[in-house]
Amino acid sequence: MLSTASAPEPAPAPLDRPLGRSERRRMQEQPNFHIGGHRITQVTILFAAIAVCACSLLSWSTIYTYGQLRTIAEFVLPAKLAQWWPLTVYGPWFVAALSILRATVQRQRALRSWGVLIVASAMAVALCVSHSSRSLLAFVTLGIPPITALVCFWELVGQVSSKYQIRKGAHAQRNSKT
């Protein structure tokens, strides 16, 4: 409003020839978001959303199962000791999970850590189900959270590994052009 009136922009000149394949490819840009000077694509946002969902479910499953294991331990241990007893199951689980994440980022194998994670998850399922009523609903209700934690962690590792595979593929394409 305060600036002087500017002349209307001229209409773009019509193209005399059809666009070539490479020119069409350049014109079709994917929408990007710019945050802090960095370009963030929709795929990155999707990866982040899946990772957040997996972490949320992983946390919920672990907290729920931790409470179940503490309740089971209270039958045979003093309350103060029973409060910390689930760490005997989830301590190795978390250490193995961190080892797997580190190995994934470094593109290494972590078979031993996956074994520890599966054994700890199986132990959590067995302990939670062993003190439940003998109904199918109780087995499912108490047995699924440790399995859900394992599946969510597996999905989280898949997100991290696919992120690095995409970068590796883009890097390989850049190197092949030179």
Stockholm file with secondary structure:
# STOCKHOLM 1.0

chainA/1-178         MLSTASAPEPAPAPLDRPLGRSERRRMQEQPNFHIGGHRITQVTILFAAIAVCACSLLSWSTIYTYGQLRTIAEFVLPAKLAQWWPLTVYGPWFVAALSILRATVQRQRALRSWGVLIVASAMAVALCVSHSSRSLLAFVTLGIPPITALVCFWELVGQVSSKYQIRKGAHAQRNSKT
#=GR chainA/1-178 SS CCSCCCCCCCCCCCCSSCCCHHHHHHHCCCCEEEETTEEEEHHHHHHHHHHHHHHHHHHHHHHHHHHHHHHHHTTTSCHHHHHHTTHHHHHHHHHHHHHHHHHHHTTCCCHHHHHHHHHHHHHHHHHHHHTSCSSHHHHHHHHHHHHHHHHHHHHHHHHHHHHHHHHHHHHHHHHHHC
#=GC SS_cons         CCSCCCCCCCCCCCCSSCCCHHHHHHHCCCCEEEETTEEEEHHHHHHHHHHHHHHHHHHHHHHHHHHHHHHHHTTTSCHHHHHHTTHHHHHHHHHHHHHHHHHHHTTCCCHHHHHHHHHHHHHHHHHHHHTSCSSHHHHHHHHHHHHHHHHHHHHHHHHHHHHHHHHHHHHHHHHHHC
//
